[in-house]
């Protein structure tokens, strides 16, 4: 056993050290684009926080779908309820399971969940650790609402006025976010390995933490934390066709979910 005084090794992001510059450029580009489209001050600051939360959630979904497709031939490695396709009472599809929750919530074994960045940013802005909401209970409520067909609307409350729905923001902003994550390196910079889907929710979570600090004059940080987390949980469960139509095919199959990414399907056909 190590002595208690032994220094713990510093956690490194999964793209380090090979793609540090690429990751830095991606987070800077995403943050800059969002701030150009939605001001960080005044009445629009809440929508900015909902937007980045929704992007983190949808990025978490993409990471889960990527993992599901890669493990399609190894069902023995996939635990129960890892990734599930469900249907609301009115026939709409949504996703659930540990793989979509892991990049968002502490306790699922993910090294850099959104909750970690949100709590750190809000605590740095003065929120006491006991003031944060129960985000696990929030996920359970959203999943229950989805089953009942009441899905996609953020909960109303003080400090939550005129909020855009995560799915409406994603239709506009997700293609931009995905381009930021996959953009080539500038010509004058040495090339680095690309950032894959598993990196996307972490990159967006870094931006979310910075935007919580940047909007503190307009949105109390405790409310900002709740907005980001709720929008992320909703964004992670949306039917992928709503924000990125055609990129993923997700359907029930004889041995579990059948998941195919469109660009890989086209390569296989070619």
ZIJOSUL-V572753 format. One record per residue. RES is the residue in three letters. PSI is psi as a letter, one per 40 degrees, with the letter a starting at -180 (none if undefined). Layout:
[[RES/PSI] [RES/PSI]]
//
This chain:
[[UNK/i] [UNK/i] [UNK/i] [UNK/d] [UNK/e] [UNK/h] [UNK/h] [UNK/i] [UNK/i] [UNK/h] [UNK/h] [UNK/i] [UNK/i] [UNK/e] [UNK/e] [UNK/i] [UNK/e] [UNK/d] [UNK/f] [UNK/d] [UNK/d] [UNK/d] [UNK/d] [UNK/d] [UNK/d] [UNK/d] [UNK/d] [UNK/d] [UNK/d] [UNK/d] [UNK/d] [UNK/d] [UNK/d] [UNK/d] [UNK/d] [UNK/d] [UNK/d] [UNK/h] [UNK/i] [UNK/e] [UNK/i] [UNK/a] [UNK/d] [UNK/e] [UNK/d] [UNK/d] [UNK/d] [UNK/d] [UNK/d] [UNK/d] [UNK/d] [UNK/d] [UNK/d] [UNK/d] [UNK/d] [UNK/d] [UNK/d] [UNK/d] [UNK/d] [UNK/d] [UNK/d] [UNK/d] [UNK/d] [UNK/d] [UNK/d] [UNK/d] [UNK/d] [UNK/d] [UNK/d] [UNK/d] [UNK/e] [UNK/d] [UNK/e] [UNK/g] [UNK/d] [UNK/e] [UNK/e] [UNK/h] [UNK/i] [UNK/i] [UNK/f] [UNK/d] [UNK/h] [UNK/h] [UNK/h] [UNK/i] [UNK/h] [UNK/i] [UNK/d] [UNK/e] [UNK/e] [UNK/i] [UNK/i] [UNK/i] [UNK/i] [UNK/i] [UNK/i] [UNK/d] [UNK/d] [UNK/d] [UNK/d] [UNK/d] [UNK/e] [UNK/d] [UNK/h] [UNK/i] [UNK/e] [UNK/e] [UNK/e] [UNK/h] [UNK/d] [UNK/g] [UNK/i] [UNK/d] [UNK/d] [UNK/d] [UNK/d] [UNK/d] [UNK/d] [UNK/d] [UNK/d] [UNK/d] [UNK/d] [UNK/d] [UNK/e] [UNK/e] [UNK/h] [UNK/i] [UNK/d] [UNK/e] [UNK/e] [UNK/i] [UNK/i] [UNK/g] [UNK/d] [UNK/d] [UNK/d] [UNK/d] [UNK/d] [UNK/d] [UNK/d] [UNK/d] [UNK/d] [UNK/d] [UNK/d] [UNK/d] [UNK/d] [UNK/e] [UNK/e] [UNK/g] [UNK/h] [UNK/e] [UNK/h] [UNK/i] [UNK/h] [UNK/i] [UNK/i] [UNK/h] [UNK/e] [UNK/g] [UNK/h] [UNK/f] [UNK/h] [UNK/i] [UNK/i] [UNK/d] [UNK/d] [UNK/d] [UNK/d] [UNK/d] [UNK/d] [UNK/d] [UNK/d] [UNK/d] [UNK/d] [UNK/d] [UNK/d] [UNK/d] [UNK/d] [UNK/d] [UNK/d] [UNK/e] [UNK/i] [UNK/i] [UNK/i] [UNK/i] [UNK/d] [UNK/e] [UNK/i] [UNK/i] [UNK/i] [UNK/i] [UNK/i] [UNK/i] [UNK/h] [UNK/i] [UNK/d] [UNK/d] [UNK/d] [UNK/d] [UNK/d] [UNK/d] [UNK/d] [UNK/d] [UNK/d] [UNK/d] [UNK/d] [UNK/d] [UNK/d] [UNK/d] [UNK/d] [UNK/d] [UNK/d] [UNK/d] [UNK/e] [UNK/d] [UNK/d] [UNK/d] [UNK/h] [UNK/h] [UNK/d] [UNK/d] [UNK/d] [UNK/d] [UNK/d] [UNK/d] [UNK/d] [UNK/d] [UNK/d] [UNK/d] [UNK/d] [UNK/d] [UNK/d] [UNK/d] [UNK/d] [UNK/d] [UNK/e] [UNK/i] [UNK/h] [UNK/d] [UNK/e] [UNK/d] [UNK/d] [UNK/g] [UNK/h] [UNK/e] [UNK/d] [UNK/h] [UNK/h] [UNK/h] [UNK/i] [UNK/i] [UNK/i] [UNK/d] [UNK/f] [UNK/a] [UNK/h] [UNK/h] [UNK/h] [UNK/h] [UNK/h] [UNK/d] [UNK/d] [UNK/d] [UNK/d] [UNK/d] [UNK/d] [UNK/d] [UNK/d] [UNK/none]]
//
